[in-house]
Amino acid sequence: MVKDTKMEDTTSTTTKEDTKTKDNPNPPTAPPLEAAARRLERLLGGGTSDKERQMYMYGNPVKVVRRWLGTASGAAGEATSSDIVSAASILLDPKPQSQHGDDRTLMLLKAIEVEETPDTSSTTTTTTMEVEGEEEMTKEKEEKKDNFLSIASRREIESWLLSLQVRILWKDEKYSDAMELVQKGIVILLEQVTVAVKKVTSKSASGSVSSLFPLLARLYRYRSLIADSMNDPTFTVTLRQEMAKAHNMACLRRDVDSQATLLNLMLRDLLLHSQGELHT
């Protein structure tokens, strides 16, 4: 006679395993902006120990950033200003060992953050909560020093977060703040491009210059849209001169993304200007 005890034991073990999987909650997922930034870091070869894989990843970084911008649009579409600032504080090291040793991007993002209306009724509670929050933030920063982005993708994520903040300010019709931020972002990104070009002969920075070009073209496009919303004739004249100079510099450094973007923007400006003269 065959006993059925074994069958009963297997069913009990499976039920125990099922209950364990049900009791264990799913691991917490990263916010959309942080997840998109980590994905770009992996695509650009950041954090990989294999040198051959890094050279393969850096083979065509401009195409990597172009495709990544298209896939990251969904994560950035619903992002708020506070989400961008929190992502910048988590991802970007305030004291990086990179081309520029300061935290200008964090300062810009926090300075032009969209402020919410504070509650005047509970002033004492807010001060105590702020003190406790600052202490918790310092502890988290000390514990998560290794979670910052590497040099492989830090510059790209900086420019991307700045462009997201510019878009939010532009949609909120804060044109002066948006123009101030986009101008500073273009200056910072151009400085990073020039520094990367000087170090292009080194093995660590070989091929890493072109990854900044799609983001620079993105900032140029947002600046033109903000200028159209401001509708200031004196500013448009100066902007035409700046676009012409930027197009010449893009041609010299073989920046195809900025060349195409600036050429389309200049042609669009000429068409709008000619239509305005015809209507008058």
C-alpha positions as CSV (number, residue, x, y, z in Angstrom):
1,M,0.0,0.0,0.0
2,V,1.2,3.5,-0.9
3,K,0.8,6.1,1.7
4,D,-0.4,9.6,0.8
5,T,1.6,11.4,3.5
6,K,4.2,12.6,1.0
7,M,1.5,14.3,-1.1
8,E,0.2,16.1,1.9
9,D,3.7,17.3,2.9
10,T,4.4,18.8,-0.5
11,T,1.1,20.7,-0.6
12,S,1.8,22.1,2.9
13,T,5.3,23.2,1.8
14,T,3.9,24.9,-1.3
15,T,1.3,26.7,0.8
16,K,4.0,27.9,3.2
17,E,6.1,29.2,0.3
18,D,3.1,31.0,-1.2
19,T,2.3,32.7,2.2
20,K,5.9,33.8,2.4
21,T,5.9,35.4,-1.0
22,K,2.6,37.1,-0.2
23,D,3.8,38.3,3.2
24,N,7.0,39.8,1.7
25,P,6.2,43.1,0.1
26,N,7.7,44.2,-3.2
27,P,11.0,46.1,-3.0
28,P,10.5,49.9,-3.2
29,T,10.9,51.3,-6.7
30,A,13.0,54.4,-7.4
31,P,11.2,57.6,-8.5
32,P,10.9,58.0,-12.3
33,L,13.5,60.7,-12.6
34,E,16.1,58.7,-10.6
35,A,15.3,55.5,-12.5
36,A,15.8,57.3,-15.8
37,A,19.1,58.8,-14.6
38,R,20.4,55.4,-13.4
39,R,19.5,53.9,-16.8
40,L,21.5,56.5,-18.7
41,E,24.4,55.9,-16.4
42,R,24.3,52.2,-17.3
43,L,24.0,53.0,-21.0
44,L,27.1,55.3,-20.9
45,G,29.1,52.7,-19.0
46,G,29.2,54.2,-15.6
47,G,30.0,51.9,-12.7
48,T,31.2,49.0,-14.9
49,S,34.5,47.5,-14.1
50,D,35.1,45.9,-17.5
51,K,37.1,48.3,-19.6
52,E,36.1,46.6,-22.9
53,R,32.5,47.1,-22.0
54,Q,33.1,50.8,-21.3
55,M,34.8,51.3,-24.6
56,Y,31.9,49.6,-26.3
57,M,29.3,51.8,-24.5
58,Y,31.2,54.9,-25.4
59,G,31.4,54.0,-29.0
60,N,28.5,56.3,-30.0
61,P,27.3,58.2,-27.0
62,V,25.4,60.9,-28.9
63,K,23.0,58.2,-30.2
64,V,22.6,56.8,-26.7
65,V,21.6,60.2,-25.3
66,R,19.2,60.9,-28.2
67,R,17.4,57.6,-27.7
68,W,17.4,58.0,-24.0
69,L,15.8,61.5,-24.2
70,G,13.0,59.9,-26.2
71,T,12.4,57.2,-23.7
72,A,12.8,59.5,-20.6
73,S,10.1,61.9,-21.8
74,G,7.4,59.8,-20.1
75,A,9.1,60.0,-16.8
76,A,9.8,63.7,-17.1
77,G,6.3,64.6,-18.3
78,E,4.7,64.4,-14.9
79,A,7.6,65.7,-12.9
80,T,7.2,68.7,-10.5
81,S,9.8,71.2,-9.4
82,S,10.2,69.5,-6.0
83,D,10.7,66.2,-7.7
84,I,13.5,67.7,-9.8
85,V,15.2,69.2,-6.8
86,S,15.0,66.0,-4.8
87,A,16.4,64.0,-7.7
88,A,19.3,66.4,-8.1
89,S,20.1,66.2,-4.4
90,I,20.1,62.4,-4.5
91,L,21.9,61.9,-7.8
92,L,24.4,64.8,-8.0
93,D,27.4,64.9,-5.6
94,P,27.7,68.4,-4.1
95,K,31.5,68.1,-4.3
96,P,32.3,66.1,-7.4
97,Q,35.7,65.3,-8.6
98,S,34.9,66.5,-12.1
99,Q,35.6,69.4,-14.4
100,H,34.0,72.0,-12.1
101,G,34.3,71.5,-8.4
102,D,31.3,73.4,-7.2
103,D,27.5,72.7,-6.9
104,R,26.2,75.4,-9.3
105,T,23.5,73.1,-10.7
106,L,22.0,72.3,-7.2
107,M,22.1,76.0,-6.3
108,L,20.3,77.0,-9.4
109,L,17.6,74.3,-9.1
110,K,17.0,75.1,-5.4
111,A,17.0,78.9,-6.0
112,I,14.4,78.9,-8.7
113,E,12.2,76.1,-7.2
114,V,8.5,76.7,-7.5
115,E,7.5,77.8,-4.0
116,E,4.2,76.6,-2.5
117,T,2.1,78.8,-0.2
118,P,3.2,78.2,3.4
119,D,0.7,77.7,6.2
120,T,0.9,80.8,8.6
121,S,-1.1,79.1,11.3
122,S,1.5,76.5,12.3
123,T,4.8,78.3,12.4
124,T,6.4,76.6,15.4
125,T,5.6,73.1,14.2
126,T,7.1,73.8,10.8
127,T,10.4,75.1,12.3
128,T,10.7,71.9,14.4
129,M,9.9,69.7,11.5
130,E,12.5,71.6,9.4
131,V,15.2,71.0,12.0
132,E,14.3,67.3,12.2
133,G,14.2,67.1,8.4
134,E,17.7,68.6,8.1
135,E,19.1,66.2,10.6
136,E,17.6,63.3,8.7
137,M,18.9,64.6,5.4
138,T,22.4,64.9,6.8
139,K,22.2,61.3,8.0
140,E,20.9,60.1,4.6
141,K,23.7,62.0,2.8
142,E,26.4,60.4,5.0
143,E,24.9,56.9,4.4
144,K,24.3,57.3,0.6
145,K,27.6,58.8,-0.6
146,D,28.2,55.9,-2.9
147,N,24.8,56.3,-4.6
148,F,25.8,59.5,-6.5
149,L,26.2,59.4,-10.2
150,S,29.6,58.8,-11.7
151,I,31.4,61.2,-14.0
152,A,30.2,59.2,-17.0
153,S,26.7,60.6,-16.7
154,R,26.8,63.5,-14.2
155,R,27.0,66.3,-16.8
156,E,24.2,64.9,-18.9
157,I,21.9,64.5,-15.9
158,E,22.7,68.0,-14.7
159,S,21.7,69.5,-18.1
160,W,18.6,67.3,-18.3
161,L,17.3,68.3,-14.9
162,L,17.9,72.0,-15.7
163,S,15.9,71.6,-18.9
164,L,13.0,70.1,-17.0
165,Q,13.1,72.9,-14.6
166,V,13.1,75.4,-17.4
167,R,10.1,73.7,-19.0
168,I,8.1,73.9,-15.8
169,L,8.8,77.6,-15.4
170,W,7.9,78.2,-19.0
171,K,4.6,76.4,-18.7
172,D,3.8,78.3,-15.5
173,E,4.3,81.5,-17.5
174,K,7.3,82.6,-15.4
175,Y,9.2,83.7,-18.4
176,S,11.8,85.9,-16.7
177,D,12.8,83.1,-14.3
178,A,12.8,80.6,-17.1
179,M,15.0,82.8,-19.3
180,E,17.4,83.4,-16.5
181,L,17.7,79.7,-15.7
182,V,18.1,78.6,-19.4
183,Q,20.8,81.2,-20.0
184,K,22.8,80.1,-17.0
185,G,22.3,76.4,-18.0
186,I,23.7,77.1,-21.5
187,V,26.7,78.9,-20.0
188,I,27.4,75.9,-17.7
189,L,27.0,73.4,-20.4
190,L,29.2,75.3,-22.8
191,E,31.9,75.4,-20.2
192,Q,31.6,71.7,-19.7
193,V,31.9,71.2,-23.5
194,T,35.1,73.3,-23.7
195,V,36.7,71.5,-20.8
196,A,35.8,68.1,-22.3
197,V,37.3,69.2,-25.6
198,K,40.6,70.1,-24.0
199,K,40.7,66.7,-22.3
200,V,39.6,64.7,-25.3
201,T,43.1,63.3,-25.8
202,S,43.0,61.4,-22.5
203,K,41.6,57.9,-22.5
204,S,39.1,58.6,-19.7
205,A,37.3,61.4,-21.7
206,S,37.6,60.0,-25.2
207,G,34.3,60.2,-27.1
208,S,32.5,61.8,-24.1
209,V,32.0,65.2,-25.7
210,S,29.3,64.4,-28.1
211,S,26.9,63.1,-25.4
212,L,26.4,66.8,-24.3
213,F,25.3,68.0,-27.8
214,P,21.7,66.8,-27.7
215,L,21.2,68.4,-24.3
216,L,22.7,71.7,-25.5
217,A,20.4,71.7,-28.5
218,R,17.5,71.1,-26.1
219,L,18.4,74.2,-24.1
220,Y,18.7,76.3,-27.3
221,R,15.2,75.2,-28.3
222,Y,13.6,76.1,-24.9
223,R,15.3,79.5,-25.0
224,S,13.7,80.3,-28.3
225,L,10.3,79.2,-27.1
226,I,10.6,81.4,-24.0
227,A,11.7,84.3,-26.1
228,D,8.7,83.9,-28.3
229,S,6.4,83.9,-25.2
230,M,8.1,87.0,-23.9
231,N,7.5,88.8,-27.2
232,D,10.3,91.4,-26.5
233,P,11.6,92.9,-29.8
234,T,14.9,94.1,-28.3
235,F,15.6,90.7,-26.8
236,T,14.9,88.9,-30.1
237,V,17.5,91.1,-31.9
238,T,20.2,90.1,-29.4
239,L,19.0,86.5,-29.5
240,R,19.5,86.4,-33.3
241,Q,23.1,87.4,-32.9
242,E,23.7,84.8,-30.2
243,M,22.1,82.1,-32.3
244,A,24.4,83.0,-35.2
245,K,27.5,82.8,-33.1
246,A,26.3,79.6,-31.5
247,H,25.7,78.1,-34.9
248,N,29.2,79.0,-36.1
249,M,30.7,77.4,-32.9
250,A,28.6,74.3,-33.4
251,C,29.9,73.9,-37.0
252,L,33.5,74.2,-35.7
253,R,33.1,71.5,-33.1
254,R,30.9,69.3,-35.5
255,D,27.9,69.5,-33.2
256,V,25.2,68.2,-35.6
257,D,22.4,68.5,-33.0
258,S,23.0,72.2,-32.2
259,Q,23.5,73.0,-35.9
260,A,20.2,71.6,-36.9
261,T,18.3,73.1,-34.0
262,L,19.8,76.5,-34.3
263,L,19.3,76.5,-38.1
264,N,15.6,75.7,-37.7
265,L,15.2,78.3,-35.0
266,M,16.9,81.0,-37.1
267,L,14.7,80.1,-40.2
268,R,11.6,80.2,-38.0
269,D,12.6,83.6,-36.7
270,L,13.1,84.9,-40.2
271,L,9.7,83.6,-41.3
272,L,7.9,85.1,-38.3
273,H,9.6,88.4,-38.9
274,S,8.8,88.5,-42.6
275,Q,5.1,87.6,-41.9
276,G,5.0,90.4,-39.4
277,E,6.3,92.9,-41.9
278,L,3.8,91.7,-44.5
279,H,0.8,92.1,-42.2
280,T,1.9,95.6,-41.3
